[in-house]
Amino acid sequence: MRPRVLPRSRWLFMLMGLALLAACAAPPPAREAASTQQAAPAEAPRRGGSITLAVGSLVPVMGVMGSTTPTGGWAATAEVHSNALVTSDYSTRKPIGRLAERLPTIDDGGISLLPDGRMRVVFPIRKGVTWQDGAPFTAHDMVFTAQFNSDPGIPTVQTDIVTEMQSAEAPDDYTFVLYYKGPYYRGDQLGMRNFWPQPRHILGPAYERFKESNTPDEVLNHPYWTSEYVHTGPFRLTSFDPADAIVFRAYDDYFLGRPKVDVVRIRIFSDLNTLYSNLLAGTVDVILETVLEPELGFNLMDRWNPTGEGQVFVKKSSQRFLSPQVRPSVQIEPAIHDVRVRAALYRALDREALSEGLQSGHRELAAWELVWQGEPLYEATKDAFRPYTYDPDRAKAELRSLGWAPGPDGVLRNDSDGRRFHTIVTATPGRIEREISAFADAWRRIGLAAEEQVVPAAFVRNGEYRANYPSWEASAAGGGDGILGRMEGPAASPVNRWTGNRGGYEDPRAQELLNRYRTSLSEREQLAAFKAISDFAAAELPMLILYSTAEHIAVRKGVKALDDHTGGESAGRNYGTYSRNSHLWEVE
């Protein structure tokens, strides 16, 4: 039996310390030094110039040992230095092969269901790919990746897709075969977020020693995660300072062709105003999503776009919603368990006005469906929540018919016991904290005794505390089908260490629909299954969809980048970040 592994948070703190030490350490050992000799001598001028990206988040380590959150923009830079089997096409969200030659399909036999119920997915590996130290990249690296990323003793940040995998094999150097426990709808979409490739020739020996000792220290303390990181991407790490800047130089042997610029520098800012000043001063060239607060993003857009100083694109990165507390022992107002009451409260929220007031006048970001236009599943859910249009008078009338009448103070009271309609809207510190007053105020206008409650900073990562919010939680979910997590069981509890559905929502009907969706393999089946989920959500209101969160990506004049932004997406998604074609970026 393996000894107890320390919690992930403890290992992350250790890794952060190691990263800081690495920044001050002596030059890397011989293997690193030797491999950097592939680049031109430092004193020789290079023709491509450099591009500087800014991030607003801590960068403790490289690869899968870092934070799970895309906030701050670091995760969005992953495809500057690394690659996965799959990414997105140039100008659409269509998944395409990257380290894989092509995407496997049912039609070509690449995806098949076996008689024992398992699903087999065969990825043909692209020939001629090398790690940035010159070692060949093969299917055997991917078999090692399957073992490494799914090992419960290694605290990586890979998504739950690895729990769906059963085994992997490489019949030859260029054929990677994955076996899933059963049909799985995203089994072919193994992007960076889902399945980060690991170099067997570097991490393999340390991993073998971990399996013998059952202690992950040697793996976690490996300099690979800081100063000695190499991958298969277009730019190779040359300097790692987690407190200041991380520098990458073009990898001459990149399999899609040598990058057009020589250096990509990622500067780390702890203060957004300082970051913004550097954008205006021209010392930062590119920002990706989740870096700037929306207000600063819109300010930059108003300044750059009309003058030509740069170009700012507004992107949708998440859906804002209100989620009711379902646990009867926690919910302070039992009436909220009644879908008719939730519908009335929904009609009291003017989604367009909320988006306009909270997102610099952009009413068009109001949301009427689970996913926004441009998503592959959009047509299956389009306008599903449109029937709950803003109508405060109707909201009050519906609540009156359900036994809630205004008292002398204007607050609704229950006809049977005289209690006030008391509710609390909870949120974490930051942007959403500033938004909950608008939500609560809308409900106060129809007679609710609505309060706002901000989660103390010390409890933001406390799953038990977060799961026991008293009435409503204001939250957000990333693009695609990420929002379905608030409908999916199991509910957060001590059994699963409070990692499940935070609001306690568990409905067998919803789970059946979700299971049907997640086991559907064809596009037609997925659309039909997703529409059934959308119809259920619109009827039962397990969440009140409000608006899409505006994020901004920007590029300074004189730098050619992000013209492929329509095919990119938030780093929290399955595949295809905005940095996926960084080898084509150039300084004009």
Residue pairs with C-beta under 8 A, 6 or more apart in sequence:
2 153
2 214
3 214
3 215
5 152
5 153
5 155
5 216
8 155
9 461
11 65
11 155
11 216
11 220
12 60
12 65
12 66
12 67
12 155
14 220
14 221
15 60
15 61
15 65
15 220
15 225
16 58
16 60
16 61
16 242
18 61
18 221
18 225
18 226
19 59
19 60
19 61
19 225
19 226
19 240
19 242
20 242
20 243
22 223
22 226
22 227
22 240
22 242
23 226
23 240
23 241
23 242
23 243
23 244
25 227
27 33
28 223
28 227
28 228
29 223
29 228
31 133
31 228
32 133
32 227
32 228
35 132
35 133
35 134
35 230
36 236
36 238
38 134
38 251
38 252
38 253
39 236
39 238
39 249
39 250
39 252
40 46
46 250
46 262
46 263
47 262
48 250
48 259
48 260
48 261
48 262
48 263
48 586
48 587
49 261
49 262
49 263
49 586
49 587
50 261
50 262
50 263
50 264
50 265
50 587
51 261
51 263
51 264
51 265
51 285
51 286
51 559
51 561
51 585
51 587
52 264
52 265
52 266
52 267
52 283
52 284
52 285
52 286
53 73
53 77
53 80
53 264
53 265
53 266
53 267
53 284
53 285
53 286
53 287
53 288
54 73
54 266
54 267
54 269
54 275
54 278
54 279
54 284
54 286
54 287
54 291
55 72
55 73
55 74
55 77
55 266
55 267
55 268
55 269
55 288
55 291
56 72
56 73
56 268
56 269
56 270
56 272
56 275
56 291
56 292
57 67
57 69
57 71
57 72
57 73
57 74
57 268
58 67
58 72
58 242
58 268
59 66
59 74
59 242
59 246
59 266
59 268
60 66
60 67
60 242
61 225
61 226
61 242
62 81
62 224
62 225
62 226
62 229
62 237
62 240
63 82
63 196
63 198
63 224
63 225
63 229
63 231
64 149
64 156
64 157
64 158
64 196
64 198
65 155
65 156
65 157
65 220
65 225
66 74
66 75
66 157
67 74
67 75
67 157
68 157
69 75
69 572
70 76
70 289
70 290
70 478
70 570
70 571
70 572
71 290
72 290
72 291
73 287
73 288
73 289
73 290
73 291
73 571
74 266
75 193
75 571
75 572
75 577
76 288
76 289
76 290
76 570
76 571
76 577
76 578
76 579
77 266
77 288
77 577
77 579
78 192
78 571
78 577
78 579
79 87
79 192
79 233
79 577
79 579
79 580
79 582
80 233
80 234
80 235
80 248
80 264
80 266
80 579
80 582
81 229
81 231
81 233
81 234
81 235
81 236
81 237
81 248
82 192
82 196
82 197
82 231
82 232
82 233
83 98
83 99
83 192
83 197
83 231
83 232
83 233
84 98
84 99
84 190
84 191
84 192
84 194
84 195
84 196
84 197
84 575
85 97
85 98
85 99
85 100
85 123
85 142
85 176
85 190
85 191
85 195
85 197
86 95
86 96
86 97
86 98
86 100
86 103
86 188
86 189
86 190
86 191
86 575
86 576
87 95
87 96
87 98
87 191
87 575
87 576
87 577
87 580
88 94
88 95
88 96
88 567
88 568
88 569
88 575
88 576
88 580
89 95
89 96
89 567
89 576
90 564
90 567
90 581
91 564
91 566
91 567
92 566
92 567
93 374
93 375
93 376
93 567
93 569
93 576
94 567
95 103
95 188
95 189
95 191
95 574
95 575
95 576
96 102
96 103
97 103
97 123
97 124
97 126
98 126
98 580
99 125
99 126
99 129
99 137
99 197
99 232
100 123
100 124
100 125
100 126
100 176
101 124
101 125
101 126
101 127
102 124
103 110
103 188
104 110
104 111
104 121
104 122
104 123
104 124
104 188
105 111
105 188
106 112
106 521
106 522
109 122
110 121
110 122
110 123
110 124
110 188
111 119
111 120
111 121
111 122
111 187
111 188
111 521
112 119
112 120
113 119
113 120
113 183
114 120
114 179
117 181
117 182
118 166
118 179
118 180
118 181
118 182
119 179
119 180
119 181
119 182
119 183
119 184
119 187
119 521
120 177
120 178
120 179
120 180
121 177
121 178
121 179
121 180
121 187
121 188
122 175
122 176
122 177
123 139
123 142
123 175
123 176
123 177
123 178
123 190
124 174
124 175
125 137
125 138
125 139
125 142
125 173
125 174
125 175
125 176
126 174
126 255
127 174
128 255
129 136
129 137
129 232
129 255
130 136
130 137
130 232
130 253
130 255
131 137
131 199
131 201
131 202
131 230
131 231
131 232
132 230
132 231
132 232
132 233
132 236
132 251
133 202
133 230
134 253
135 199
135 201
136 173
137 197
137 232
138 170
138 173
138 174
139 170
139 172
139 173
139 174
139 175
139 176
140 170
140 173
140 200
141 197
141 198
141 199
141 200
142 168
142 170
142 176
142 197
143 168
143 169
143 170
143 176
144 198
144 200
144 203
144 204
144 207
145 195
145 196
145 197
145 198
146 162
146 165
146 167
146 168
146 178
147 168
147 207
148 154
148 156
148 198
148 203
148 207
149 156
149 158
149 162
149 195
149 196
149 198
150 158
150 162
150 163
150 165
151 207
153 210
153 214
153 216
154 207
154 210
154 216
154 219
154 220
155 216
155 220
156 196
158 194
158 195
158 196
159 193
159 194
161 184
161 186
161 190
161 194
161 195
162 194
162 195
164 180
164 181
164 182
164 184
164 187
165 178
165 179
165 180
165 181
166 179
166 180
166 181
167 178
167 179
168 176
168 177
168 178
168 179
169 177
169 179
170 176
170 177
171 177
178 187
180 187
182 519
183 519
183 520
183 521
184 518
184 519
185 517
185 518
185 519
185 520
185 521
185 526
186 194
186 574
189 574
189 575
190 575
191 573
191 574
191 575
191 576
192 575
192 577
193 571
193 572
193 573
193 574
193 575
194 574
194 575
197 231
197 232
199 224
199 230
199 231
202 222
202 224
202 228
202 230
203 219
203 222
203 224
206 218
206 219
206 222
207 219
209 218
210 216
210 218
210 219
222 228
224 230
226 240
226 242
227 237
227 240
229 237
229 240
230 236
230 237
232 255
233 251
233 254
233 582
234 250
234 251
234 254
234 256
234 259
234 582
234 583
235 248
235 249
235 250
235 251
235 259
235 263
235 264
235 582
235 583
236 248
236 249
236 250
236 251
237 246
237 247
237 248
238 247
238 248
238 249
239 245
239 246
239 247
240 246
242 268
243 268
244 267
244 268
245 265
245 266
245 267
245 268
246 265
246 266
246 268
247 263
247 264
247 265
247 266
248 263
248 264
248 265
248 266
249 262
249 263
250 258
250 259
250 261
250 262
250 263
251 258
251 259
252 258
254 583
256 583
257 583
258 583
259 582
259 583
259 584
259 585
260 583
260 584
260 585
260 586
261 585
261 586
261 587
264 582
264 585
267 278
267 284
269 275
269 278
272 292
272 293
272 296
275 284
275 287
275 291
275 292
276 292
276 296
276 299
276 300
278 284
279 287
279 300
279 310
279 554
279 556
280 303
282 556
284 556
285 555
285 556
285 558
285 559
285 561
286 553
286 554
286 555
286 556
286 559
286 561
286 562
286 585
287 552
287 553
287 554
288 553
288 571
288 577
288 578
288 579
289 315
289 317
289 551
289 552
289 553
289 570
289 571
289 578
290 317
290 551
290 570
290 571
291 552
292 300
292 552
292 554
293 431
294 359
294 360
294 431
294 549
294 550
294 551
294 552
295 360
297 312
297 314
297 550
297 551
297 552
297 554
298 359
298 360
298 362
298 550
298 552
300 310
300 312
300 552
300 554
301 312
301 314
301 552
301 554
303 309
304 310
304 311
304 312
304 554
304 557
305 311
305 312
308 557
309 556
309 557
310 554
310 555
310 556
310 557
311 554
311 555
311 557
311 562
312 552
312 553
312 554
313 552
313 553
313 554
313 562
313 565
314 362
314 550
314 551
314 552
315 550
315 551
315 552
315 553
315 565
315 570
316 365
316 372
316 374
316 479
316 548
316 549
316 550
316 551
317 478
317 479
317 548
317 549
317 550
317 551
317 570
318 476
318 477
318 478
318 479
318 482
318 548
318 549
318 570
319 367
319 370
319 371
319 372
319 476
319 477
319 479
319 483
319 545
319 546
319 547
319 548
319 549
320 367
320 432
320 435
320 474
320 475
320 476
320 545
320 546
320 547
320 548
320 549
321 474
321 475
321 476
321 477
321 483
321 486
321 543
321 544
321 545
321 546
322 349
322 425
322 439
322 472
322 473
322 474
322 475
322 543
322 544
322 546
323 472
323 473
323 475
323 486
323 502
323 503
323 505
323 542
323 543
323 544
324 331
324 336
324 337
324 342
324 471
324 472
324 503
324 542
324 543
325 331
325 336
325 469
325 470
325 471
325 472
325 473
325 503
325 504
326 337
326 491
326 503
326 504
326 505
326 506
327 468
327 491
327 503
327 504
328 334
328 337
330 468
330 469
330 470
330 504
331 337
331 470
331 471
332 422
332 423
332 424
332 470
332 471
333 421
333 422
333 423
333 471
335 341
335 402
335 404
335 414
335 421
336 342
336 345
336 423
336 471
336 472
338 402
339 539
339 540
339 541
340 398
340 402
341 399
341 402
342 541
342 544
343 388
343 398
343 541
344 394
344 395
344 396
344 398
344 399
344 402
345 395
345 443
345 448
345 544
346 388
346 541
346 544
347 388
347 389
347 390
347 391
347 392
347 394
347 395
347 398
348 390
348 392
348 395
348 442
348 443
348 445
348 446
349 390
349 439
349 442
349 544
349 546
350 390
350 442
351 366
351 367
351 368
351 390
351 546
351 547
352 363
352 366
352 390
353 363
353 390
354 366
354 435
354 438
354 439
354 442
354 546
354 547
355 362
355 363
355 364
355 365
355 366
355 546
355 547
355 548
356 362
356 363
357 438
358 434
358 435
358 438
358 547
359 365
359 547
359 549
359 550
360 550
362 550
365 547
365 548
365 549
365 550
366 546
366 547
366 548
367 385
367 545
367 546
367 547
367 548
368 382
368 383
368 384
368 385
368 386
368 545
369 378
369 381
369 382
369 383
369 384
369 385
369 534
369 545
370 377
370 381
370 384
370 481
370 483
370 484
370 533
370 534
370 537
370 545
371 377
371 378
371 381
371 479
371 480
371 481
371 483
372 378
372 479
372 548
373 382
374 566
375 479
375 480
376 523
377 480
377 481
377 526
377 527
377 530
379 527
380 527
380 528
380 530
380 531
380 534
381 530
381 531
381 534
384 534
384 535
384 537
384 538
385 538
385 545
387 538
388 544
392 445
392 446
395 446
396 446
396 447
399 412
399 421
399 446
399 447
403 414
403 415
403 416
404 412
404 413
404 414
404 415
404 421
404 447
405 412
405 413
405 415
406 412
406 413
406 447
407 413
407 420
410 447
411 420
411 421
411 447
411 448
411 449
412 420
412 421
412 446
412 447
412 448
412 449
413 419
413 420
413 421
414 421
420 449
421 447
421 448
421 449
422 448
422 449
422 451
423 443
423 448
423 449
423 450
423 451
423 471
423 472
424 450
424 451
424 452
424 453
424 469
424 470
424 471
424 472
425 436
425 439
425 440
425 443
425 450
425 451
425 452
425 453
425 471
425 472
425 473
425 474
426 436
426 452
426 453
426 454
426 455
426 469
426 470
426 471
426 472
426 473
426 474
427 433
427 435
427 436
427 452
427 453
427 454
427 455
427 473
427 474
427 475
428 454
428 455
428 460
429 454
429 455
429 457
429 460
432 474
432 475
432 476
433 454
435 474
436 452
436 454
436 474
437 452
439 450
439 472
439 474
439 546
440 450
440 451
440 452
441 450
443 450
444 450
453 469
453 470
455 465
455 466
459 465
459 466
460 466
463 492
463 497
463 498
463 499
463 502
464 492
464 494
464 498
466 498
466 502
467 491
467 492
467 493
467 498
467 502
467 503
467 504
469 502
469 503
473 502
473 503
475 486
475 502
476 549
477 483
477 485
477 486
478 570
478 572
478 573
479 569
479 570
479 572
479 573
480 569
480 573
480 574
481 517
481 530
482 572
482 573
483 543
484 514
484 517
484 533
485 501
486 501
486 502
486 503
486 505
486 542
486 543
487 501
487 505
487 507
487 510
487 514
487 533
487 537
487 542
487 543
488 501
488 510
488 511
488 514
489 500
489 501
489 505
489 506
489 507
489 511
490 496
490 500
490 501
490 506
491 500
491 501
491 503
491 504
491 505
491 506
492 498
492 499
492 500
492 501
492 502
492 504
493 500
503 542
505 542
507 540
507 542
509 536
510 533
510 536
510 540
510 542
513 529
513 532
513 533
513 536
514 533
516 529
516 532
517 526
517 529
517 530
517 532
517 533
520 526
520 528
520 529
537 543
551 570
553 562
553 565
553 568
553 578
554 562
555 561
555 562
558 587
558 588
559 585
559 586
559 587
559 588
560 585
560 586
560 587
560 588
561 582
561 585
561 586
562 568
562 578
564 578
564 580
564 581
564 584
565 578
567 576
567 580
568 576
568 577
568 578
568 579
568 580
569 576
569 577
569 578
570 577
571 577
